[in-house]
């Protein structure tokens, strides 16, 4: 009987990991889209925007 504590051994390893990675990728994509929308309002040219987005993607884990 469970004592109410979270036990990772009860979760299927692959399903949990793939769901975690999918959620992380979705969050990073949303962050990148939000940054892209904010940069559209800034007085920057296209090359500066591209460099900022590229640096942000690398900093956030390789988008």
N, CA, C and O atoms as a CHARMM CRD file, in Angstrom:
* protein
*
  252
    1    1 UNK  N      0.84200  -1.18400   0.00000 PROA 1      0.00000
    2    1 UNK  CA     0.00000   0.00000   0.00000 PROA 1      0.00000
    3    1 UNK  C      0.88900   1.25000   0.00000 PROA 1      0.00000
    4    1 UNK  O      1.90700   1.29800   0.69000 PROA 1      0.00000
    5    2 UNK  N      0.50600   2.22000  -0.75200 PROA 2      0.00000
    6    2 UNK  CA     1.29900   3.43500  -0.86700 PROA 2      0.00000
    7    2 UNK  C      1.12700   4.29900   0.37700 PROA 2      0.00000
    8    2 UNK  O      0.04800   4.38100   0.96300 PROA 2      0.00000
    9    3 UNK  N      2.22400   4.93700   0.75500 PROA 3      0.00000
   10    3 UNK  CA     2.16400   5.82600   1.90800 PROA 3      0.00000
   11    3 UNK  C      1.90200   7.27100   1.49500 PROA 3      0.00000
   12    3 UNK  O      1.95400   8.17000   2.33300 PROA 3      0.00000
   13    4 UNK  N      1.62600   7.50100   0.22900 PROA 4      0.00000
   14    4 UNK  CA     1.31000   8.84100  -0.25700 PROA 4      0.00000
   15    4 UNK  C      2.51400   9.57300  -0.80700 PROA 4      0.00000
   16    4 UNK  O      2.36900  10.64600  -1.39300 PROA 4      0.00000
   17    5 UNK  N      3.69300   9.01800  -0.63200 PROA 5      0.00000
   18    5 UNK  CA     4.89000   9.66100  -1.16200 PROA 5      0.00000
   19    5 UNK  C      5.03900   9.31900  -2.64400 PROA 5      0.00000
   20    5 UNK  O      4.65500   8.24400  -3.10600 PROA 5      0.00000
   21    6 UNK  N      5.61100  10.27700  -3.36400 PROA 6      0.00000
   22    6 UNK  CA     5.85200  10.07400  -4.79100 PROA 6      0.00000
   23    6 UNK  C      6.93700   9.02200  -4.96000 PROA 6      0.00000
   24    6 UNK  O      7.99300   9.10500  -4.33300 PROA 6      0.00000
   25    7 UNK  N      6.68100   8.04700  -5.79500 PROA 7      0.00000
   26    7 UNK  CA     7.63900   6.98300  -6.01700 PROA 7      0.00000
   27    7 UNK  C      7.88400   6.85800  -7.51400 PROA 7      0.00000
   28    7 UNK  O      6.99700   6.45700  -8.26700 PROA 7      0.00000
   29    8 UNK  N      9.07900   7.20100  -7.93400 PROA 8      0.00000
   30    8 UNK  CA     9.40700   7.15000  -9.36000 PROA 8      0.00000
   31    8 UNK  C      9.40700   5.73700  -9.90700 PROA 8      0.00000
   32    8 UNK  O      9.24500   5.54200 -11.11200 PROA 8      0.00000
   33    9 UNK  N      9.58100   4.77300  -9.06500 PROA 9      0.00000
   34    9 UNK  CA     9.59800   3.39200  -9.53400 PROA 9      0.00000
   35    9 UNK  C      8.22100   2.95000 -10.03500 PROA 9      0.00000
   36    9 UNK  O      8.12000   1.96000 -10.76100 PROA 9      0.00000
   37   10 UNK  N      7.18600   3.65300  -9.66700 PROA 10     0.00000
   38   10 UNK  CA     5.84700   3.29000 -10.10500 PROA 10     0.00000
   39   10 UNK  C      5.54300   3.80600 -11.51100 PROA 10     0.00000
   40   10 UNK  O      4.59100   3.35200 -12.14600 PROA 10     0.00000
   41   11 UNK  N      6.35800   4.76300 -12.00500 PROA 11     0.00000
   42   11 UNK  CA     6.12600   5.33400 -13.32600 PROA 11     0.00000
   43   11 UNK  C      6.89300   4.55900 -14.38400 PROA 11     0.00000
   44   11 UNK  O      8.03500   4.16600 -14.14700 PROA 11     0.00000
   45   12 UNK  N      6.29800   4.33300 -15.53800 PROA 12     0.00000
   46   12 UNK  CA     7.06300   3.73100 -16.63100 PROA 12     0.00000
   47   12 UNK  C      8.15100   4.71400 -17.07300 PROA 12     0.00000
   48   12 UNK  O      7.85800   5.88300 -17.32600 PROA 12     0.00000
   49   13 UNK  N      9.37000   4.26600 -17.16600 PROA 13     0.00000
   50   13 UNK  CA    10.50600   5.15300 -17.43000 PROA 13     0.00000
   51   13 UNK  C     10.37700   5.88400 -18.75500 PROA 13     0.00000
   52   13 UNK  O     10.47000   7.11100 -18.78600 PROA 13     0.00000
   53   14 UNK  N     10.16800   5.17800 -19.82800 PROA 14     0.00000
   54   14 UNK  CA    10.16600   5.80400 -21.15100 PROA 14     0.00000
   55   14 UNK  C      9.00000   6.78500 -21.33300 PROA 14     0.00000
   56   14 UNK  O      9.19200   7.87600 -21.86800 PROA 14     0.00000
   57   15 UNK  N      7.81800   6.41100 -20.90000 PROA 15     0.00000
   58   15 UNK  CA     6.67000   7.29500 -21.08400 PROA 15     0.00000
   59   15 UNK  C      6.84800   8.59700 -20.31600 PROA 15     0.00000
   60   15 UNK  O      6.54300   9.67500 -20.82700 PROA 15     0.00000
   61   16 UNK  N      7.33800   8.49400 -19.10500 PROA 16     0.00000
   62   16 UNK  CA     7.54000   9.69500 -18.30400 PROA 16     0.00000
   63   16 UNK  C      8.60500  10.58500 -18.94700 PROA 16     0.00000
   64   16 UNK  O      8.41600  11.79500 -19.06700 PROA 16     0.00000
   65   17 UNK  N      9.71300   9.99100 -19.35600 PROA 17     0.00000
   66   17 UNK  CA    10.79700  10.76900 -19.93700 PROA 17     0.00000
   67   17 UNK  C     10.38200  11.43700 -21.23900 PROA 17     0.00000
   68   17 UNK  O     10.71300  12.60000 -21.46600 PROA 17     0.00000
   69   18 UNK  N      9.66400  10.72200 -22.09500 PROA 18     0.00000
   70   18 UNK  CA     9.27300  11.31900 -23.36500 PROA 18     0.00000
   71   18 UNK  C      8.25100  12.43700 -23.13700 PROA 18     0.00000
   72   18 UNK  O      8.27000  13.44100 -23.84700 PROA 18     0.00000
   73   19 UNK  N      7.37000  12.27400 -22.16300 PROA 19     0.00000
   74   19 UNK  CA     6.42200  13.33300 -21.83900 PROA 19     0.00000
   75   19 UNK  C      7.11400  14.54800 -21.26400 PROA 19     0.00000
   76   19 UNK  O      6.74100  15.68500 -21.55400 PROA 19     0.00000
   77   20 UNK  N      8.11700  14.30600 -20.45300 PROA 20     0.00000
   78   20 UNK  CA     8.88100  15.41100 -19.87300 PROA 20     0.00000
   79   20 UNK  C      9.60100  16.19100 -20.96400 PROA 20     0.00000
   80   20 UNK  O      9.58800  17.42200 -20.96300 PROA 20     0.00000
   81   21 UNK  N     10.23200  15.47400 -21.89900 PROA 21     0.00000
   82   21 UNK  CA    10.94500  16.14600 -22.99200 PROA 21     0.00000
   83   21 UNK  C      9.98100  16.90400 -23.89100 PROA 21     0.00000
   84   21 UNK  O     10.29900  17.99900 -24.35400 PROA 21     0.00000
   85   22 UNK  N      8.82500  16.34400 -24.13800 PROA 22     0.00000
   86   22 UNK  CA     7.83900  17.02200 -24.98700 PROA 22     0.00000
   87   22 UNK  C      7.35200  18.30300 -24.32400 PROA 22     0.00000
   88   22 UNK  O      7.20800  19.32800 -24.99000 PROA 22     0.00000
   89   23 UNK  N      7.10200  18.25700 -23.03700 PROA 23     0.00000
   90   23 UNK  CA     6.67400  19.45100 -22.30800 PROA 23     0.00000
   91   23 UNK  C      7.75100  20.51800 -22.28100 PROA 23     0.00000
   92   23 UNK  O      7.46200  21.70800 -22.40700 PROA 23     0.00000
   93   24 UNK  N      8.99700  20.08700 -22.11500 PROA 24     0.00000
   94   24 UNK  CA    10.11100  21.02800 -22.10300 PROA 24     0.00000
   95   24 UNK  C     10.25700  21.69000 -23.46800 PROA 24     0.00000
   96   24 UNK  O     10.45500  22.90300 -23.54700 PROA 24     0.00000
   97   25 UNK  N     10.16200  20.91900 -24.53000 PROA 25     0.00000
   98   25 UNK  CA    10.27200  21.47500 -25.87900 PROA 25     0.00000
   99   25 UNK  C      9.13800  22.45800 -26.15900 PROA 25     0.00000
  100   25 UNK  O      9.35000  23.49800 -26.78200 PROA 25     0.00000
  101   26 UNK  N      7.94800  22.12700 -25.70300 PROA 26     0.00000
  102   26 UNK  CA     6.80600  23.01700 -25.91400 PROA 26     0.00000
  103   26 UNK  C      7.00400  24.33700 -25.16300 PROA 26     0.00000
  104   26 UNK  O      6.68000  25.40300 -25.68700 PROA 26     0.00000
  105   27 UNK  N      7.52800  24.26900 -23.95900 PROA 27     0.00000
  106   27 UNK  CA     7.77900  25.47300 -23.17700 PROA 27     0.00000
  107   27 UNK  C      8.84300  26.33600 -23.83400 PROA 27     0.00000
  108   27 UNK  O      8.69400  27.55600 -23.90400 PROA 27     0.00000
  109   28 UNK  N      9.90800  25.72100 -24.31100 PROA 28     0.00000
  110   28 UNK  CA    10.96200  26.47900 -24.97400 PROA 28     0.00000
  111   28 UNK  C     10.46500  27.12500 -26.26500 PROA 28     0.00000
  112   28 UNK  O     10.85600  28.24500 -26.59300 PROA 28     0.00000
  113   29 UNK  N      9.61400  26.42700 -26.98800 PROA 29     0.00000
  114   29 UNK  CA     9.05900  26.98100 -28.21700 PROA 29     0.00000
  115   29 UNK  C      8.18300  28.18800 -27.91100 PROA 29     0.00000
  116   29 UNK  O      8.24100  29.19600 -28.61600 PROA 29     0.00000
  117   30 UNK  N      7.37800  28.09100 -26.86800 PROA 30     0.00000
  118   30 UNK  CA     6.54100  29.23800 -26.47400 PROA 30     0.00000
  119   30 UNK  C      7.38000  30.42600 -26.05600 PROA 30     0.00000
  120   30 UNK  O      7.05600  31.56600 -26.38800 PROA 30     0.00000
  121   31 UNK  N      8.45800  30.16800 -25.32900 PROA 31     0.00000
  122   31 UNK  CA     9.34700  31.24900 -24.90000 PROA 31     0.00000
  123   31 UNK  C      9.98100  31.92100 -26.10800 PROA 31     0.00000
  124   31 UNK  O     10.08900  33.14700 -26.14900 PROA 31     0.00000
  125   32 UNK  N     10.39700  31.14100 -27.07900 PROA 32     0.00000
  126   32 UNK  CA    11.00600  31.69400 -28.28300 PROA 32     0.00000
  127   32 UNK  C     10.00100  32.51900 -29.08400 PROA 32     0.00000
  128   32 UNK  O     10.34300  33.58700 -29.59200 PROA 32     0.00000
  129   33 UNK  N      8.77700  32.04000 -29.19800 PROA 33     0.00000
  130   33 UNK  CA     7.74000  32.78600 -29.91900 PROA 33     0.00000
  131   33 UNK  C      7.40900  34.10000 -29.19800 PROA 33     0.00000
  132   33 UNK  O      7.19100  35.12700 -29.84000 PROA 33     0.00000
  133   34 UNK  N      7.37300  34.05900 -27.88100 PROA 34     0.00000
  134   34 UNK  CA     7.10200  35.27900 -27.11500 PROA 34     0.00000
  135   34 UNK  C      8.22600  36.29000 -27.30200 PROA 34     0.00000
  136   34 UNK  O      7.97400  37.47900 -27.49700 PROA 34     0.00000
  137   35 UNK  N      9.46100  35.81400 -27.24300 PROA 35     0.00000
  138   35 UNK  CA    10.59300  36.71500 -27.46300 PROA 35     0.00000
  139   35 UNK  C     10.55700  37.28700 -28.87600 PROA 35     0.00000
  140   35 UNK  O     10.83500  38.47000 -29.07500 PROA 35     0.00000
  141   36 UNK  N     10.21800  36.45900 -29.85100 PROA 36     0.00000
  142   36 UNK  CA    10.13900  36.93100 -31.24400 PROA 36     0.00000
  143   36 UNK  C      9.08600  38.04700 -31.36800 PROA 36     0.00000
  144   36 UNK  O      9.31500  39.04500 -32.05200 PROA 36     0.00000
  145   37 UNK  N      7.95400  37.87600 -30.71300 PROA 37     0.00000
  146   37 UNK  CA     6.90600  38.90500 -30.76700 PROA 37     0.00000
  147   37 UNK  C      7.35700  40.20000 -30.09000 PROA 37     0.00000
  148   37 UNK  O      7.05500  41.29200 -30.57000 PROA 37     0.00000
  149   38 UNK  N      8.07400  40.07700 -28.98300 PROA 38     0.00000
  150   38 UNK  CA     8.57000  41.27400 -28.29400 PROA 38     0.00000
  151   38 UNK  C      9.63400  41.99600 -29.11200 PROA 38     0.00000
  152   38 UNK  O      9.69400  43.22500 -29.12500 PROA 38     0.00000
  153   39 UNK  N     10.46000  41.23000 -29.78500 PROA 39     0.00000
  154   39 UNK  CA    11.51100  41.84600 -30.60100 PROA 39     0.00000
  155   39 UNK  C     10.94500  42.57000 -31.82000 PROA 39     0.00000
  156   39 UNK  O     11.58700  43.48000 -32.34600 PROA 39     0.00000
  157   40 UNK  N      9.76000  42.18300 -32.27600 PROA 40     0.00000
  158   40 UNK  CA     9.14100  42.87200 -33.41000 PROA 40     0.00000
  159   40 UNK  C      8.82000  44.31600 -33.06100 PROA 40     0.00000
  160   40 UNK  O      8.79300  45.18400 -33.93400 PROA 40     0.00000
  161   41 UNK  N      8.57700  44.56900 -31.78100 PROA 41     0.00000
  162   41 UNK  CA     8.25800  45.93400 -31.33900 PROA 41     0.00000
  163   41 UNK  C      9.50300  46.78400 -31.11200 PROA 41     0.00000
  164   41 UNK  O      9.42400  48.01200 -31.08200 PROA 41     0.00000
  165   42 UNK  N     10.64600  46.13400 -30.95300 PROA 42     0.00000
  166   42 UNK  CA    11.88700  46.85900 -30.67000 PROA 42     0.00000
  167   42 UNK  C     12.45700  47.45400 -31.95700 PROA 42     0.00000
  168   42 UNK  O     12.28800  46.88700 -33.03700 PROA 42     0.00000
  169   43 UNK  N     13.12900  48.59000 -31.83700 PROA 43     0.00000
  170   43 UNK  CA    13.72200  49.22500 -33.03000 PROA 43     0.00000
  171   43 UNK  C     15.05200  48.56800 -33.40900 PROA 43     0.00000
  172   43 UNK  O     16.11900  49.15800 -33.24400 PROA 43     0.00000
  173   44 UNK  N     14.96700  47.33400 -33.92000 PROA 44     0.00000
  174   44 UNK  CA    16.14800  46.57500 -34.32900 PROA 44     0.00000
  175   44 UNK  C     15.99900  46.16900 -35.78300 PROA 44     0.00000
  176   44 UNK  O     14.88600  46.07700 -36.30100 PROA 44     0.00000
  177   45 UNK  N     17.12700  45.92700 -36.43900 PROA 45     0.00000
  178   45 UNK  CA    17.02700  45.40400 -37.80300 PROA 45     0.00000
  179   45 UNK  C     16.96600  43.87200 -37.75500 PROA 45     0.00000
  180   45 UNK  O     17.14000  43.26900 -36.69600 PROA 45     0.00000
  181   46 UNK  N     16.71900  43.26100 -38.89900 PROA 46     0.00000
  182   46 UNK  CA    16.48600  41.81600 -38.95300 PROA 46     0.00000
  183   46 UNK  C     17.69400  41.00100 -38.50700 PROA 46     0.00000
  184   46 UNK  O     17.52900  39.95500 -37.88000 PROA 46     0.00000
  185   47 UNK  N     18.90000  41.45800 -38.81700 PROA 47     0.00000
  186   47 UNK  CA    20.08900  40.68500 -38.41700 PROA 47     0.00000
  187   47 UNK  C     20.26700  40.70700 -36.91100 PROA 47     0.00000
  188   47 UNK  O     20.65400  39.69600 -36.32500 PROA 47     0.00000
  189   48 UNK  N     19.99600  41.83400 -36.27300 PROA 48     0.00000
  190   48 UNK  CA    20.09800  41.90700 -34.81600 PROA 48     0.00000
  191   48 UNK  C     19.05900  40.99900 -34.15700 PROA 48     0.00000
  192   48 UNK  O     19.36700  40.30600 -33.18600 PROA 48     0.00000
  193   49 UNK  N     17.84300  41.00000 -34.67700 PROA 49     0.00000
  194   49 UNK  CA    16.79800  40.12300 -34.14300 PROA 49     0.00000
  195   49 UNK  C     17.20000  38.65800 -34.26600 PROA 49     0.00000
  196   49 UNK  O     17.02900  37.87900 -33.32800 PROA 49     0.00000
  197   50 UNK  N     17.73500  38.28800 -35.42400 PROA 50     0.00000
  198   50 UNK  CA    18.13700  36.90500 -35.65300 PROA 50     0.00000
  199   50 UNK  C     19.24700  36.49000 -34.68800 PROA 50     0.00000
  200   50 UNK  O     19.23100  35.37400 -34.16900 PROA 50     0.00000
  201   51 UNK  N     20.20300  37.37400 -34.44900 PROA 51     0.00000
  202   51 UNK  CA    21.28600  37.05000 -33.51300 PROA 51     0.00000
  203   51 UNK  C     20.77000  36.89300 -32.08900 PROA 51     0.00000
  204   51 UNK  O     21.20500  35.99600 -31.36700 PROA 51     0.00000
  205   52 UNK  N     19.85600  37.75000 -31.68600 PROA 52     0.00000
  206   52 UNK  CA    19.28400  37.65200 -30.33800 PROA 52     0.00000
  207   52 UNK  C     18.51300  36.34400 -30.18500 PROA 52     0.00000
  208   52 UNK  O     18.65400  35.65700 -29.17400 PROA 52     0.00000
  209   53 UNK  N     17.70500  36.00000 -31.17700 PROA 53     0.00000
  210   53 UNK  CA    16.94500  34.75100 -31.11200 PROA 53     0.00000
  211   53 UNK  C     17.86600  33.53600 -31.10500 PROA 53     0.00000
  212   53 UNK  O     17.59900  32.56000 -30.40400 PROA 53     0.00000
  213   54 UNK  N     18.93300  33.58800 -31.87100 PROA 54     0.00000
  214   54 UNK  CA    19.88300  32.48400 -31.91600 PROA 54     0.00000
  215   54 UNK  C     20.59000  32.32900 -30.56600 PROA 54     0.00000
  216   54 UNK  O     20.73000  31.21200 -30.06700 PROA 54     0.00000
  217   55 UNK  N     21.03000  33.42600 -29.98000 PROA 55     0.00000
  218   55 UNK  CA    21.68300  33.38100 -28.66800 PROA 55     0.00000
  219   55 UNK  C     20.72100  32.88500 -27.59300 PROA 55     0.00000
  220   55 UNK  O     21.10300  32.10400 -26.72100 PROA 55     0.00000
  221   56 UNK  N     19.47900  33.34100 -27.66000 PROA 56     0.00000
  222   56 UNK  CA    18.47800  32.90300 -26.68500 PROA 56     0.00000
  223   56 UNK  C     18.22600  31.40500 -26.79700 PROA 56     0.00000
  224   56 UNK  O     18.13900  30.70600 -25.78800 PROA 56     0.00000
  225   57 UNK  N     18.10800  30.91500 -28.02700 PROA 57     0.00000
  226   57 UNK  CA    17.88800  29.49300 -28.23700 PROA 57     0.00000
  227   57 UNK  C     19.02300  28.65600 -27.67800 PROA 57     0.00000
  228   57 UNK  O     18.78200  27.62500 -27.05000 PROA 57     0.00000
  229   58 UNK  N     20.24900  29.08500 -27.89600 PROA 58     0.00000
  230   58 UNK  CA    21.41200  28.36100 -27.34300 PROA 58     0.00000
  231   58 UNK  C     21.41400  28.40700 -25.82400 PROA 58     0.00000
  232   58 UNK  O     21.71400  27.40800 -25.17000 PROA 58     0.00000
  233   59 UNK  N     21.08300  29.55700 -25.26400 PROA 59     0.00000
  234   59 UNK  CA    21.08300  29.70200 -23.80500 PROA 59     0.00000
  235   59 UNK  C     19.99000  28.85200 -23.14900 PROA 59     0.00000
  236   59 UNK  O     20.15500  28.38500 -22.02200 PROA 59     0.00000
  237   60 UNK  N     18.88400  28.65600 -23.85300 PROA 60     0.00000
  238   60 UNK  CA    17.76700  27.90400 -23.28300 PROA 60     0.00000
  239   60 UNK  C     17.84600  26.40500 -23.54400 PROA 60     0.00000
  240   60 UNK  O     16.94400  25.66500 -23.15200 PROA 60     0.00000
  241   61 UNK  N     18.88400  25.95700 -24.18300 PROA 61     0.00000
  242   61 UNK  CA    19.02900  24.52600 -24.33500 PROA 61     0.00000
  243   61 UNK  C     19.04200  24.02300 -25.75800 PROA 61     0.00000
  244   61 UNK  O     18.78500  22.84200 -25.99200 PROA 61     0.00000
  245   62 UNK  N     19.32800  24.86100 -26.69400 PROA 62     0.00000
  246   62 UNK  CA    19.51700  24.40500 -28.05400 PROA 62     0.00000
  247   62 UNK  C     18.27700  24.30600 -28.90700 PROA 62     0.00000
  248   62 UNK  O     18.02600  23.26900 -29.52200 PROA 62     0.00000
  249   63 UNK  N     17.52100  25.33700 -28.95300 PROA 63     0.00000
  250   63 UNK  CA    16.36200  25.35700 -29.84600 PROA 63     0.00000
  251   63 UNK  C     16.80400  25.43700 -31.27700 PROA 63     0.00000
  252   63 UNK  O     15.96800  25.46400 -32.18000 PROA 63     0.00000
